[in-house]
Amino acid sequence: MILSKLDHTIPVAYLNIRGATILVAFLDAANRPDTFAALQASAASQGFQGDVVAVWEDSQGRTRFLAPPQQHPFFQVVNYGQLRAQVSGTIQV
């Protein structure tokens, strides 16, 4: 099971975008697929009912993300540094 393979803390920011509550998790590119699935499960098990989004910087410093389609317009234009400045907690996965 993915959750048993991962055991680390991920920094997160909680945002409200046009009335939608978003948990933004800051992942490193190396483990994002497994970590994103575990992150979604962990957020749900902790009672989080909003959208879960994973963001990271690629090797050229561009912001990359995994997000529900309705959140794509926001994450396509926001700067990684602006997002990272909003970190307000962590989540264990």
N, C-alpha and C positions, 0 to 999 in steps of 0.2 A: 504494500500500500504506500502511496506517495507520502502521506503524512508521517509515516514511521521513518522514512529515509531522510527527512528534513528535520532539523531541530535548531532553528535559529530565529533571531528577532529581526524584523524588518521595520525600518522607519516608515511612518505613514502620515498623511495629512488628511484631514476631514474637510471637504469643501461642500458648499451649497451652490450649485450652478443652475440658475433659472428654476429654483424650487426642488431640484433633485439633490439628494444627499449622496456624495461620492466619497469613497475611501480610496485614496491614491497611495499606492505602495511603491516604494523606490527599490527596484530590483537591479541586480547586476546582470549583464547580458548572458553570462555563462549558464545560469541556472533558471532562466525565466520560464520555460514551458512547464517544468515540474513544479516550480515554486508558485506560478500563477494558479494552477489547479489547487494546490494546497492552501494558498492564500484565500481563494474563494470559499473553500470548505471551512477554514478557520474563522473567517469573518461571519459566515452563516451560523456556525456553532456558538459564536459569541453574541448572537442576536442582531448583528448588523443587517439592516433591511434595504440598504441602498445599493447603488452600483459599485462594483469593485473595478478599479483600473490599475494596471501596472505600467510604470514608466521607467525608462532607463535612457542613458546616453549611448549612442553608437560610437564607433572608433573615430568618426569625424566630428564628434561633439553635437550631433543632431539628436533632438528628442524623439524617442520611439515609444510606442505605447500599445497596450492591449486594452480595448475598451468596448463597451456596447456601442452599436452604430450611432445612436442618438447623441453620444458624447464625442464622436470624432471631430466635429467642427471646432470645438473648444480645444481639444488636445493637439490639433493640427497647427494651431497658431500660438499656443502658449509656450513660453521659454522654460526649459528645464530648471534653470536657476530660480525663476519666479516660483515654480512649483515647490522646489526643494526648500525655499525660504518659509513655506507654510507648514513644514513638519511640526506636528504637535503631539506625537505619540509613537507607539510601536505596536506591532502585532507579532505574536509567536506562531510560527508555522513549523 
